[in-house]
């Protein structure tokens, strides 16, 4: 069967992470994604590194599989006309420019709608089109700070921490995909396209969930608690003889199994730890007791003990340990593709597993302008016309 989005065409004017992550996921599920880039430079993320694989940025390669690249010099009217032709045959338009840029380019939703009335137009920005901060430039780390995420990430005696991945950008890409899929459902019912306004700030605020709920219920500002959960104890990492182990003791039944596996059943009768509410009020004292025990054995020993007892547990592993785990191979979460310059490259696989219409990695990330001639040929341009545009710097 065809992939879920087969037959849909996406015009992608985005760069860095949020937009490219969105369009990559659309491409994974069968959409034809045409990535429009600037001649000579392309997506800014092409320059980010090291590492580079034969000149190709590993950073760029992470977000741009299953796309075709065309280069257009948008200062030239003929390049603008080519883009208009691409839009006229497209279903979805994605951009993540700073607000105000599309006005200068003549590529606002209203502009694009005049070319393709039922277009689904997705704009991903830092703060949204009607925010008081709408014109403020934004990068992931700024949004993690501005949206409060860094204030609750890290240990109490340390500074606020950024997450180890660009979570604001990635969540913005996820919400863009969600918006596009919902707009496609509406279009199937009504025949109408629409404008989708995705904000990285909103994307982080949306995942504050119970932390925001705690504040809204009590008026008390949540604080950093390290790896600990603010409402479940014990639910964090503990030092062992050779590393760290994670225990997630989510209810009273698990607590009883946990202390039995530790060999400390007398903790059940300790008023400080008798129930979840008490444990939440005495997390420091409890952690000291638990770590006094866990430091006596290696991580794998504790994992084996707790798994035998039915207590949720895990290791804190490095990226190399994760990506060589048997789970990754079975779930096809690392795949290999042949890149025209870098040769065989490994990429993260498709996480959403559909039984009838699965997505996959069909195309490696494109080199800059790799598909320019192919795309222009489908629009009816001759080889001579394409050569002439190349000589003029239009493409």
C-alpha positions, 0 to 999 in steps of 0.5 A, a space after each residue: 500500500 502507499 504511504 499515508 501521505 503519498 501524492 502530497 507535495 510539500 514546498 519547504 522554505 525552512 531551515 535549521 531544525 523546527 521546519 526541517 524536522 516537520 518536513 522530514 516527518 512528512 517525507 518519512 510518511 510519503 509526501 514529496 518534499 521539495 526543499 528550496 534553498 539559496 544557491 551557494 549556501 543553502 540551509 544554514 545548518 549545512 555549515 554547522 559542525 564539526 563533524 562533517 562527512 565529506 563536507 556534509 554537516 552531520 547536524 544537517 544530515 540529521 533533519 533532512 532525509 526524504 527530501 529533494 533540494 532545489 536552489 533558487 536565488 529569490 532576488 531574481 524574478 525568474 526564480 520567484 516565478 519558478 517558486 510560484 509554479 511549484 506552489 501552484 502544484 503543491 498541497 502544503 507550504 512550510 516556512 520558519 522565517 522570522 516574522 516580517 521576512 515573508 512580507 518582504 519576499 511576497 510569501 505571506 499566507 495571503 500571497 501564497 493563497 492567491 497562487 493556490 487557494 486551498 494551500 495548507 500554509 504552516 508558519 513556525 516562529 519563536 513566539 507566534 504571529 500575534 504575540 507581543 514578542 512576535 518580532 523577537 528573534 529566537 533560537 532554541 536555548 532562548 525559548 527553553 529559558 523564556 518558556 520556563 523549562 530551564 528553571 525546572 531543569 537541573 539540580 537545586 544547588 546548580 544553575 538552570 539547565 538546557 536540555 541536551 537536545 533542541 527540544 523547543 525546535 523539535 516540539 515545534 516541528 511535532 506541533 507543525 506536523 500535527 497542525 498540518 495533518 489536522 488541516 488535511 482532515 479539514 481539507 478533505 471534508 471542506 476543500 479548504 486550506 488554512 493558515 497554521 501558526 506554530 510557536 516554539 514558546 507555545 510548544 514548550 508551555 504545552 509540555 509544562 503540564 503538571 508543573 504548570 498545573 501545580 503553580 495554577 493550583 497553588 500559586 507556588 513556583 516549581 523549583 529545580 529538583 534534579 532528577 527527582 519527580 516533584 510528586 513521586 518518591 523515589 523516582 530518580 537516579 541513584 549512584 551505584 558502585 560503577 555508575 547510576 541506576 534509575 528507580 521509578 517507584 510509582 505507587 505503594 505496591 511498588 514501594 513495598 516490593 522495592 524496600 523488600 528487594 533492597 532488604 530494608 522492609 523496616 522502612 515501611 514502618 518509618 513514619 517519614 516514608 510510610 506513604 507517598 505523601 510522606 516520602 514526597 516530604 522527605 526526599 533528601 533523607 530517603 535518597 541518602 538511605 537508598 544510596 547508602 545501599 546502592 553504592 555497595 553493588 554495581 548498576 547491573 546487579 541492581 537492575 537484575 534485582 529490581 527487575 526480578 522484584 517487578 520494580 521499574 528500573 533502568 540505567 543511565 546510558 551513553 549515546 553509544 550504548 543506546 545506539 548499539 542496543 539490540 532494541 535499536 536494531 530490532 526496531 530499525 531505529 538506525 538505518 543506513 543509506 548511500 549518500 552521493 558525497 558522504 557514502 554510506 551514512 547512518 541515520 535515525 529511523 522512523 519511530 511511528 510504526 504503522 502496520 499497513 502503511 509504514 514510513 521509511 527512509 527512502 532518500 538520504 539528505 540531499 546535497 545542495 541543489 541536488 534535484 534542481 534540474 530534475 524538478 525544473 524538468 518536471 515543470 517543463 524547462 528545457 536543458 538549455 533553459 536550465 543551463 542558462 539560468 545556472 549561468 545567470 545565477 538564478 538557480 
